[in-house]
Amino acid sequence: MENSSSETLHVEDLQTEIMSWLPLKSLLRFVIVSKKWASIIRGEKFKALYLRRSMTRPRLMFMVRRIATLPPEPEMVWFQSFCKEERCIPGQLEVEFLFHSVYQEKIPYFSSGQQQLRVPPNTNYTSVSQPIGGLICLQSETKFALCNPGTKKSRALPDIQAHEKAFITSFLGYDEATNVFKVLCLTMVWAHEPSKRVYEYQVLTVESGVESCSWRGITCKEKDHTPETQGLCKGGVLYYGARSTSDHRPLVMSFNVRSQEFTAIELPDQLHISYFWNFVIYNGDIALVNESDFDPRVVNEPNGNKVFHIWVRDATAQEWQRTRIEIPRWEQNVGHVDYVFRGTTGTKELVFAQDSRHCEDDFFVLYYDTFTKDLRRFQIGVTGPKISVRTCLDHVDSLWLM
């Protein structure tokens, strides 16, 4: 009996090891085929293992906003009715979100492991968070939902209670150590007199295996502020650019997902962030990029090279460092097409994506190898007219929401 038990455990360990390297679409089939496999795949231990493995094969995520031409995917029909109270303008074209991802470091580039999910129309007012831990957060005014683009699984979250005239901004954070997601929501009721404006900070905690969750008010001991950039979560800390409401100074806010504490990070006097700035990961550190630096009408160097600067946050020294980046033969290879820096891959290649405000039928991404000086161009497999495209690095496959 003991030999039989040990052999059974060995077989299960082997199955778990093999399945942890399989693509999501294979695991989704296994869940249907076998109750035993379904039990393994849905187990917390396997989910954690699969997420760790997925981090070694990150994805490039394209969030495409475009005119809807196809019926909604069956898995996302519910989202249409979920947002049914949203304001609609008669005669307005229906817009959908397409989430398209590919492995960002696997050859052949942009054809390996393609995944797509379409979020249906009537979501013109929907905002989408940066992907983190395999999930994205969809916000439509006071309504929220978590979505796993790889498994096409979603979960509606409780509505947030806010004044009907409140401006609502949300971010999604993830703490790897506790395996917990949190939606951070900042609301501001505007008034002409700054002293009469009301600011509120709320958090919604989402844990694996726990169905119930609710919004809770939290205190920001730092200055009241209004967000001005998209957020980026790294190492259990959420970062976003903001402006102080008291003196209107730009600053970076950090939010510790586990402790729920805010910290204001001061910026150098010459760094004035605004809506045009964006957070990226540069060689493992967070950095700020000014998208206005990528105006194709501006020739940086007489030889046609592209020169731009980013501000990198040195986590050890706790200071911002201005870093100069030069790409040889940019004008010769790229011409006058708008490309914006989106960060670096694990292999230290620099990634540039076309400016989402000027995308056409074809959409390209550039990879620049800092060692070989090679600049390569890849076309993403998304057809049809696009209103905008947002490009995010380091999206991962996850079994959350299964």
Backbone torsions as a table, in degrees:
resi	resn	phi	psi	omega
1	MET	NA	-39.8	-178.5
2	GLU	-63.9	-42.1	178.8
3	ASN	-62.0	-41.7	-179.9
4	SER	-62.5	-41.9	-179.7
5	SER	-66.0	-42.8	-179.5
6	SER	-67.0	-37.2	177.9
7	GLU	-65.3	-39.2	178.6
8	THR	-62.8	-44.4	178.1
9	LEU	-62.3	-40.0	179.6
10	HIS	-63.1	-42.6	179.4
11	VAL	-63.9	-43.3	179.7
12	GLU	-64.6	-39.7	177.6
13	ASP	-63.1	-40.2	179.7
14	LEU	-65.9	-42.2	177.8
15	GLN	-61.9	-43.4	179.8
16	THR	-62.1	-43.2	-179.9
17	GLU	-62.0	-45.3	-179.4
18	ILE	-64.4	-46.7	-176.6
19	MET	-65.8	-27.0	-177.7
20	SER	-67.5	-15.4	179.3
21	TRP	-103.1	-0.2	-177.0
22	LEU	-82.2	153.8	176.2
23	PRO	-69.6	160.9	-177.2
24	LEU	-58.8	-39.2	-176.6
25	LYS	-62.8	-30.9	176.6
26	SER	-70.3	-42.7	180.0
27	LEU	-65.0	-35.4	178.1
28	LEU	-63.7	-35.4	176.4
29	ARG	-71.0	-40.1	-178.8
30	PHE	-62.8	-35.1	179.4
31	VAL	-61.1	-34.2	-179.6
32	ILE	-79.5	-36.3	-173.6
33	VAL	-72.8	-41.4	-171.0
34	SER	-135.3	129.5	175.9
35	LYS	-65.7	-35.3	-179.8
36	LYS	-66.0	-47.1	177.9
37	TRP	-64.5	-38.0	178.5
38	ALA	-60.6	-39.7	179.3
39	SER	-64.4	-40.4	179.0
40	ILE	-66.3	-48.9	-174.2
41	ILE	-65.1	-35.0	-178.8
42	ARG	-86.3	-3.0	179.1
43	GLY	-71.8	146.9	-177.2
44	GLU	-62.4	-36.2	-179.1
45	LYS	-64.0	-44.4	-179.0
46	PHE	-69.7	-38.8	178.6
47	LYS	-58.4	-42.9	-179.9
48	ALA	-66.3	-41.6	178.6
49	LEU	-62.9	-44.1	-177.4
50	TYR	-65.1	-38.2	178.7
51	LEU	-65.7	-41.2	178.0
52	ARG	-62.1	-42.7	179.1
53	ARG	-65.2	-38.9	-178.4
54	SER	-64.4	-29.5	-179.8
55	MET	-67.8	-16.7	177.1
56	THR	-86.4	-6.9	178.4
57	ARG	-135.3	65.5	-174.8
58	PRO	-65.1	163.2	-177.1
59	ARG	-119.0	154.9	170.4
60	LEU	-99.0	122.5	-176.9
61	MET	-106.7	128.9	174.8
62	PHE	-110.9	119.9	176.7
63	MET	-101.2	104.5	-172.2
64	VAL	-103.1	124.5	173.8
65	ARG	-102.4	120.8	-173.3
66	ARG	-149.2	170.0	176.8
67	ILE	-71.7	131.5	-178.8
68	ALA	-76.2	129.5	178.6
69	THR	-125.0	-7.3	-178.0
70	LEU	-123.0	156.8	175.3
71	PRO	-63.0	156.9	179.5
72	PRO	-62.1	149.7	173.0
73	GLU	-66.4	143.3	-177.4
74	PRO	-53.5	-37.9	-176.7
75	GLU	-68.5	-17.8	-174.2
76	MET	-117.0	8.9	179.1
77	VAL	-58.1	-37.1	-177.9
78	TRP	-57.5	-29.0	-175.1
79	PHE	-68.4	-28.5	177.4
80	GLN	-61.8	-48.2	-180.0
81	SER	-72.6	-29.2	178.9
82	PHE	-59.8	-34.8	-178.1
83	CYS	-104.3	21.5	-173.1
84	LYS	-62.0	-23.9	-179.0
85	GLU	-82.2	-1.5	-177.1
86	GLU	-68.3	148.5	180.0
87	ARG	-67.3	132.3	177.6
88	CYS	-123.2	141.8	179.0
89	ILE	-102.8	121.2	-179.0
90	PRO	-56.2	135.1	178.1
91	GLY	82.9	-6.0	-179.3
92	GLN	-75.8	138.9	178.2
93	LEU	-63.9	141.5	179.9
94	GLU	-81.3	134.6	-176.2
95	VAL	-113.4	139.0	177.0
96	GLU	-123.6	162.5	171.1
97	PHE	-103.5	135.2	172.7
98	LEU	-116.1	124.6	175.2
99	PHE	-103.8	113.3	-175.8
100	HIS	-122.4	124.7	-179.2
101	SER	-134.0	151.0	177.1
102	VAL	-141.3	160.5	175.2
103	TYR	-65.0	131.5	-173.3
104	GLN	-87.8	-13.8	-177.7
105	GLU	-126.0	5.2	-174.7
106	LYS	-100.0	133.8	177.7
107	ILE	-89.7	136.8	0.8
108	PRO	-76.2	135.3	-178.5
109	TYR	-62.1	143.4	171.1
110	PHE	64.9	13.8	170.8
111	SER	-133.2	4.0	-178.5
112	SER	-97.5	121.7	173.5
113	GLY	62.7	42.1	-179.0
114	GLN	-63.5	136.7	175.3
115	GLN	-132.5	143.0	177.3
116	GLN	-140.3	143.5	173.6
117	LEU	-143.7	130.7	177.5
118	ARG	-106.3	127.3	174.0
119	VAL	-95.7	127.1	-167.4
120	PRO	-66.7	170.6	-178.5
121	PRO	-64.6	-173.3	-175.4
122	ASN	64.9	26.7	177.8
123	THR	-124.0	37.3	-176.9
124	ASN	-60.7	-24.8	-177.7
125	TYR	-102.0	13.1	-177.1
126	THR	-81.0	133.8	172.4
127	SER	-109.9	153.4	-174.1
128	VAL	-126.9	133.2	-179.6
129	SER	-78.5	166.9	169.2
130	GLN	-64.7	137.9	177.6
131	PRO	-67.9	139.3	177.6
132	ILE	-150.1	132.2	179.1
133	GLY	62.7	22.2	179.3
134	GLY	89.8	-2.8	-177.4
135	LEU	-117.8	159.1	169.9
136	ILE	-129.4	156.6	178.4
137	CYS	-113.2	126.3	176.7
138	LEU	-100.4	129.8	177.6
139	GLN	-123.0	127.1	174.3
140	SER	-126.0	91.9	-174.0
141	GLU	58.2	-112.5	-177.0
142	THR	-92.6	2.0	-177.8
143	LYS	-101.3	143.6	-177.6
144	PHE	-136.0	149.9	174.5
145	ALA	-150.5	144.0	171.3
146	LEU	-96.3	144.5	-177.6
147	CYS	-139.5	138.0	173.8
148	ASN	-107.4	101.3	-175.6
149	PRO	-61.7	-28.6	-178.2
150	GLY	-73.0	-41.5	-179.7
151	THR	-94.7	-10.7	-176.3
152	LYS	62.0	28.6	176.5
153	LYS	-100.9	144.6	-177.9
154	SER	-138.4	164.7	177.6
155	ARG	-146.4	122.0	175.5
156	ALA	-72.9	138.8	178.8
157	LEU	-108.3	162.0	179.1
158	PRO	-60.7	145.3	173.2
159	ASP	-64.0	149.1	175.5
160	ILE	-92.7	142.6	178.3
161	GLN	-88.2	117.3	-178.8
162	ALA	-148.8	156.3	176.8
163	HIS	-60.0	143.0	-175.5
164	GLU	-61.9	-21.7	179.1
165	LYS	-103.1	12.2	-177.3
166	ALA	-76.0	144.2	169.6
167	PHE	-88.6	126.0	-174.0
168	ILE	-117.4	125.8	176.2
169	THR	-125.6	136.3	-178.0
170	SER	-131.4	155.0	176.9
171	PHE	-137.9	152.0	176.4
172	LEU	-110.5	127.9	177.8
173	GLY	-122.6	158.0	-179.0
174	TYR	-142.6	132.6	176.7
175	ASP	-108.8	110.0	-176.5
176	GLU	-63.9	-36.5	-175.4
177	ALA	-63.2	-38.1	-178.9
178	THR	-103.7	-4.8	179.9
179	ASN	56.8	49.1	-176.9
180	VAL	-128.1	135.5	172.4
181	PHE	-99.0	146.4	174.5
182	LYS	-138.0	133.8	173.8
183	VAL	-96.7	119.6	177.6
184	LEU	-98.0	127.5	-177.5
185	CYS	-125.4	128.1	178.0
186	LEU	-114.5	125.6	178.7
187	THR	-119.9	143.5	179.2
188	MET	-137.0	122.2	173.7
189	VAL	-93.5	113.0	-171.2
190	TRP	-78.6	146.9	173.0
191	ALA	-146.8	152.9	-179.1
192	HIS	-60.1	-39.0	178.1
193	GLU	-87.8	119.4	-178.4
194	PRO	-53.4	-33.8	-177.3
195	SER	-68.3	-17.6	-178.6
196	LYS	-98.1	-1.1	177.3
197	ARG	-74.4	141.2	-176.4
198	VAL	-112.2	126.8	179.9
199	TYR	-115.4	134.2	177.8
200	GLU	-132.9	147.4	-180.0
201	TYR	-127.2	124.7	-177.9
202	GLN	-132.8	153.4	-178.4
203	VAL	-133.1	140.2	173.8
204	LEU	-120.1	121.8	-177.9
205	THR	-97.9	129.9	179.4
206	VAL	-120.9	117.1	-179.9
207	GLU	-114.6	147.4	178.9
208	SER	-65.5	130.8	178.1
209	GLY	83.2	-3.2	179.3
210	VAL	-109.6	114.9	-174.8
211	GLU	-78.5	-42.6	-174.9
212	SER	-82.9	141.5	174.8
213	CYS	-157.2	156.5	-177.9
214	SER	-149.9	156.7	178.3
215	TRP	-75.9	139.1	178.0
216	ARG	-130.4	136.2	177.1
217	GLY	-74.7	139.6	177.3
218	ILE	-128.2	165.9	-177.7
219	THR	-105.3	133.4	172.1
220	CYS	-101.1	108.6	-178.3
221	LYS	-78.4	-10.2	176.1
222	GLU	-85.6	-171.3	-179.7
223	LYS	-66.2	145.1	168.3
224	ASP	-62.4	145.2	-172.4
225	HIS	-154.8	161.8	174.7
226	THR	-118.2	128.4	-180.0
227	PRO	-64.2	145.4	-179.4
228	GLU	-128.8	-8.9	179.2
229	THR	-132.3	170.8	171.1
230	GLN	-72.4	161.1	-178.0
231	GLY	-94.9	161.7	174.4
232	LEU	-142.2	130.1	-179.0
233	CYS	-109.1	127.7	179.4
234	LYS	-143.4	127.7	176.2
235	GLY	60.9	34.4	179.2
236	GLY	78.6	11.3	178.7
237	VAL	-125.2	131.8	179.2
238	LEU	-99.1	130.8	-179.8
239	TYR	-118.4	141.2	172.3
240	TYR	-155.5	149.1	177.8
241	GLY	-80.5	145.0	-176.3
242	ALA	-149.7	175.7	176.1
243	ARG	-131.7	129.8	179.6
244	SER	-65.2	136.0	-179.9
245	THR	-80.4	-16.3	-177.9
246	SER	-83.8	-46.8	-178.1
247	ASP	-121.6	4.0	176.5
248	HIS	63.9	18.1	178.0
249	ARG	-76.8	139.7	175.0
250	PRO	-74.5	145.8	178.4
251	LEU	-155.7	167.5	173.8
252	VAL	-107.2	130.5	176.4
253	MET	-101.7	136.8	172.3
254	SER	-117.1	141.4	-178.8
255	PHE	-127.7	114.4	178.6
256	ASN	-75.5	115.3	-173.7
257	VAL	-62.1	-38.0	-176.7
258	ARG	-75.5	-50.8	-175.9
259	SER	-84.5	-15.5	-178.9
260	GLN	62.2	33.8	179.1
261	GLU	-104.4	138.3	176.1
262	PHE	-92.6	146.2	172.3
263	THR	-136.9	130.1	176.5
264	ALA	-88.5	124.8	179.0
265	ILE	-105.1	114.3	-178.2
266	GLU	-69.5	151.6	-180.0
267	LEU	-111.2	153.2	174.5
268	PRO	-59.0	152.9	-176.9
269	ASP	-58.7	-31.8	-176.9
270	GLN	-85.1	0.4	-178.8
271	LEU	-105.0	108.2	-177.9
272	HIS	-117.3	92.0	-177.2
273	ILE	-77.9	153.3	178.2
274	SER	-151.3	-165.4	-179.6
275	TYR	-56.9	-28.2	-175.1
276	PHE	-81.5	-3.1	178.2
277	TRP	-92.4	153.9	-177.6
278	ASN	-144.7	147.0	175.1
279	PHE	-87.2	139.7	173.8
280	VAL	-138.3	168.7	171.0
281	ILE	-101.6	121.5	179.8
282	TYR	-118.1	108.5	-178.9
283	ASN	49.9	41.9	175.0
284	GLY	92.1	-9.4	179.5
285	ASP	-109.9	154.8	174.6
286	ILE	-76.1	147.4	-179.0
287	ALA	-147.1	156.5	178.0
288	LEU	-109.9	133.8	-178.8
289	VAL	-123.8	134.1	175.7
290	ASN	-94.4	110.1	-176.9
291	GLU	-66.3	-19.6	177.7
292	SER	-67.5	-18.2	179.0
293	ASP	-71.1	-7.9	-173.9
294	PHE	-107.9	28.8	175.5
295	ASP	-65.8	117.9	-176.0
296	PRO	-66.9	-14.0	179.4
297	ARG	-77.9	-11.7	-178.0
298	VAL	-98.0	120.4	175.8
299	VAL	-96.2	115.3	-174.1
300	ASN	-74.5	-41.0	-176.1
301	GLU	-128.9	146.2	178.7
302	PRO	-59.1	-27.9	-178.8
303	ASN	-83.3	3.0	177.6
304	GLY	88.4	3.5	177.3
305	ASN	-73.1	152.8	176.6
306	LYS	-99.4	126.6	178.5
307	VAL	-124.2	129.6	174.6
308	PHE	-147.0	164.9	-178.0
309	HIS	-123.1	143.2	173.7
310	ILE	-126.5	159.4	177.2
311	TRP	-108.1	115.3	-175.8
312	VAL	-102.8	134.2	179.0
313	ARG	-88.3	112.6	176.2
314	ASP	-79.8	107.7	-175.0
315	ALA	-65.3	-31.3	-178.7
316	THR	-75.2	-49.8	-178.2
317	ALA	-81.3	-11.0	-179.1
318	GLN	56.2	48.3	179.0
319	GLU	-148.7	161.9	179.2
320	TRP	-93.7	136.3	178.9
321	GLN	-121.9	128.9	178.8
322	ARG	-80.4	122.9	-175.3
323	THR	-117.7	129.6	179.8
324	ARG	-93.7	133.0	178.4
325	ILE	-126.2	130.9	179.4
326	GLU	-125.5	130.0	179.2
327	ILE	-112.6	114.4	-179.2
328	PRO	-65.4	148.4	172.3
329	ARG	55.5	33.2	-178.9
330	TRP	-62.6	-49.9	-177.6
331	GLU	-63.2	-37.2	179.7
332	GLN	-65.7	-41.1	-175.2
333	ASN	-89.9	-30.3	-172.8
334	VAL	-106.2	-31.9	-177.8
335	GLY	74.9	-138.0	-175.7
336	HIS	-112.8	35.5	176.2
337	VAL	-90.9	138.6	179.7
338	ASP	-72.9	119.9	171.6
339	TYR	-128.3	143.9	-178.8
340	VAL	-123.6	141.5	-179.9
341	PHE	-71.9	129.6	-177.0
342	ARG	-116.1	0.9	177.1
343	GLY	122.5	-171.9	-179.2
344	THR	-117.7	151.2	175.4
345	THR	-85.4	177.0	177.6
346	GLY	-65.1	-21.1	177.4
347	THR	-92.9	13.0	175.7
348	LYS	67.6	20.5	172.5
349	GLU	-80.5	140.2	178.0
350	LEU	-85.5	134.0	-177.0
351	VAL	-112.9	129.8	176.3
352	PHE	-122.9	135.9	177.3
353	ALA	-121.8	151.3	178.6
354	GLN	-59.6	147.2	178.7
355	ASP	-60.7	124.2	-175.5
356	SER	-64.0	-18.7	-178.3
357	ARG	-83.6	-10.9	-177.0
358	HIS	-131.8	34.2	-178.6
359	CYS	-82.2	146.4	179.5
360	GLU	-114.2	-159.9	-178.9
361	ASP	-61.3	-40.5	177.9
362	ASP	-95.7	138.6	-178.3
363	PHE	-130.2	128.1	-173.6
364	PHE	-121.8	156.8	175.2
365	VAL	-128.0	140.8	178.2
366	LEU	-108.8	139.7	172.2
367	TYR	-117.3	127.3	177.8
368	TYR	-117.1	121.8	178.7
369	ASP	-89.2	115.4	-175.6
370	THR	-71.2	-15.9	-179.5
371	PHE	-91.1	-49.3	-178.2
372	THR	-87.1	-13.3	-177.0
373	LYS	66.8	17.9	178.2
374	ASP	-81.0	137.7	175.9
375	LEU	-118.7	115.1	-176.4
376	ARG	-114.7	147.2	-178.3
377	ARG	-118.2	134.5	179.9
378	PHE	-129.5	142.4	177.4
379	GLN	-99.5	134.2	178.1
380	ILE	-84.8	149.0	-174.0
381	GLY	-85.8	57.5	177.9
382	VAL	-123.8	122.3	-177.0
383	THR	-102.3	166.2	175.9
384	GLY	90.5	162.0	-179.9
385	PRO	-66.3	137.3	-177.1
386	LYS	-119.7	137.5	177.0
387	ILE	-80.7	-43.3	178.2
388	SER	-159.6	156.5	176.9
389	VAL	-135.5	128.4	176.6
390	ARG	-112.3	129.8	-175.4
391	THR	-111.3	128.1	-178.6
392	CYS	-128.0	134.7	176.9
393	LEU	-92.1	161.1	169.1
394	ASP	67.0	27.1	168.6
395	HIS	-69.4	146.6	-177.8
396	VAL	-130.4	156.6	172.7
397	ASP	-75.3	143.1	-177.2
398	SER	-147.8	154.6	177.9
399	LEU	-101.9	11.7	176.3
400	TRP	-61.3	146.5	177.7
401	LEU	74.9	6.5	177.4
402	MET	-80.0	NA	NA
